[in-house]
């Protein structure tokens, strides 16, 4: 039995997939560049700061149009944005430290278990908004298996 997807939803899925692929390319290329930076130019903390700063400047201009509306959000929502920023920055710093200590071919796959963390945490905190199908759980487990192969192959 084939499930029919509405044309509008299908277009949204395609656009979402294309942006996800763009994110994957950007993260992958960014890790290679970051490895060169922390190996030859700067400490992980300084490199992470400048990378985040320049990213923030770019995002500021992209979000400028919606900022007045979004700043009127409830205080709880703004606190969640703050927490999100802190966690993302911590992850960014950890990535730069990892790249300064280990090969990018090891760090990149290990840091790629973030979807597994997202699936697990979404089932704890977003259960009323999202559910994970058995296919999602199997895919997440395959990520763990792939990371195990990378780690075993690097020792």
N, C-alpha and C positions, 0 to 999 in steps of 0.2 A: 504494500500500500504506500503510495507516494503522497507526501504532504505538499499541498499547494501553498506557495508563499505569495502574498500580495505583492504586486509590482512595486509599490512604494516602499514596503518593508524590504524587498529584495534589493532595491537601490540603496537603502540605508545600510544594509549588510555589506554590500560591495564597497561602499564608501568607507565603512568602518574597517573592513579588511584591508583596504588600500592604506589607510592611515596607520593601522597596526603594522603592516609591512614596512612603511616608512619609518615608524618608530624603531622597529627591529634593526633596520639598516643604520639609522642614526645612532642607536645605542652601540651597535657592533663597531661602527667606524669610530665613534667617540672613545670606546675603550682602547682601541689601537693607538689613537692619538694620545690619550691620557697616559698610556704605558710609556710612550716616548717622553712625555713631559716629566713624569715622576722619576724616570730613569736618568734623564739628562739635564733637566732644567730647574725643577723646584721640588720642595717637599710635598707630600700628599695633602697636607692641610692647606698650604698656600695654593697649590694647583686646584684643589676642590673649591676653595673660596673664589678664585678668579673665574673658574668655569661657571660656577653658580651665579656669580655676579653678572657676567655678561649674558648668561641665559635669562636672568631676571630682567635685565634691561630690555632685552628683546621681547619677552613676554609682557612687560609693562605696556609697551606700545601696542601689542596685539589686543590686550584686554582693556585698554583705555576707554573705549566706547561704552563698555558695559559696567565700568567701575562704579559710577555714581549709584546705579540701581543696586548692584551687588553689595555695596557698603551699607545699604539700609537693611540688610538681612538681619534676622534675629541674632542676638549675641551668641547663642549656642552654636549656630551655624558658623559664625566667624571663629569661634574657638576650635571647631572641627577643622577649619581651613588652617589655622595656626598649628594644630597638632599634625595635620597632614604635611605641612611644610617642614616641621621639625623632623618628622620621621623620614621624609624624602631626603633632607639634608644629611641626616645621620647615615642613611643608606649610601648616599653619594660619597661621603667621607670614607666610609668603610670600603667602598669600591676602590677609591684612590689609594688607600693604604694597602689593600690586597694587591693592586697592580704594582705597587712599589716593592712588594715582597715575593710575588709569585709570577710565573709566566702568564701572559694574557690568554693563552690557549687553555689554561686551567681555570683562571679567575672567571672568564666569561661564561663558561658552562655552569660553574657553581653559582654564579650570581643569577643565572637564568632560572633558578628554582623559585624566583619571586612569584611566578604564577601559582605554584603550589601553595605558597604562603597565602596568596590572595584567595584561593579557593577555600582553604581551611578557615581562614579568618572570616570570610564572607558567610560561611555556614554557621559561625558562632555569632557574629554581630549583625548580619544582614539577612537572617533567615526569613523574615517576613517580606523582604524585597526580592530575594534571589534564591533559587534552588540549584543545586548542582546535579546534573544527570549522571548516570552511571558511566557514560562516555567521558564526561569531564573528569570524573574521579580516576578512571583508567588512564586517561591522557596525563593527568598529574602524576600518577604512579610511574608512567613511562619516563617522565622527566627525571624522577628520582633515580630510576635505573640507568638512564643515560649519564647522569652526573656521577654515579658510582663507577661506571666504565671509564669515564674521563679521569677520575681520581686514581683508580687502580692502574690505569695506563700511564700515569705521570710519575708513579713511584718506582 
